[in-house]
Amino acid sequence: MSVPLESYLRTYRKRSGLSQEEVAFLIGSANGANVARHEQLDRQPDLPTAFAYEVIFRTPARELF
């Protein structure tokens, strides 16, 4: 039985072929470190950022996080 991940953000990013820096640019972040923090759930993204992830990956935020 597989254990569900807490965040699928990294999975969707890798599947799309984007780097953390590229995603950071698309969401308007200064660098890829913020994306890494969101992927590892060290920090929760704010609502506009979560909506930006939805647009980038064409997936509802409830499936990403």
Secondary structure, 3 states (H helix, E strand, C coil): CCCCCCCCHHHHHHHHCCCHHHHHHHHCCCCHHHHHHHHCCCCCCCHHHHHHHHHHHCCCHHHHC
